[in-house]
Amino acid sequence: MKALSSLKSFIEKCKRVWAVLKKPTKEEFLTVAKVSALGILVIGLIGFIVGNIVHIFFK
């Protein structure tokens, strides 16, 4: 019965979150997209630099 109670609680929490959701504006969406793309580029650049350093020092 605890599992059923937990499931009901989870569903109620999901309904509360769903009720306050809103569609992002175009400006919000573009900002999130730009920040995400920048993060991906930074992580890729760090990986590239580390890979080159490892390649140079540990041939």
C-alpha positions in Angstrom: 0.0 0.0 0.0 2.9 2.3 0.6 3.8 2.2 -3.1 0.2 3.2 -4.1 0.4 6.1 -1.6 3.8 7.2 -3.0 2.4 7.0 -6.5 -0.6 9.2 -5.6 1.6 11.7 -3.9 3.9 11.8 -7.0 0.9 12.4 -9.3 -0.4 15.2 -7.1 3.0 16.9 -7.2 3.2 16.5 -10.9 -0.2 18.1 -11.3 0.9 21.1 -9.1 4.0 21.6 -11.2 2.0 21.3 -14.5 -0.4 23.9 -13.3 2.3 26.6 -13.0 4.1 25.8 -16.2 4.1 28.4 -19.0 5.5 28.4 -22.5 8.7 30.4 -22.7 8.7 33.6 -24.7 10.8 33.7 -27.9 13.4 35.8 -26.1 13.6 33.3 -23.1 14.0 30.4 -25.5 16.8 32.1 -27.5 18.6 33.0 -24.3 18.5 29.4 -23.1 19.6 28.1 -26.5 22.5 30.5 -26.7 23.7 29.6 -23.1 23.4 25.9 -23.8 25.3 26.2 -27.1 28.0 28.2 -25.4 28.3 25.6 -22.6 28.6 22.8 -25.2 31.3 24.7 -27.0 33.3 25.4 -23.8 33.2 21.8 -22.7 34.2 20.7 -26.2 37.1 23.2 -26.2 38.3 22.0 -22.8 38.2 18.4 -24.0 40.1 19.3 -27.2 42.8 21.1 -25.2 43.2 18.3 -22.7 43.3 15.8 -25.5 46.1 17.7 -27.2 48.1 18.1 -24.0 47.8 14.4 -23.3 48.8 13.6 -26.9 51.8 15.9 -26.8 53.2 14.8 -23.4 52.3 11.1 -23.6 53.1 10.1 -27.2 
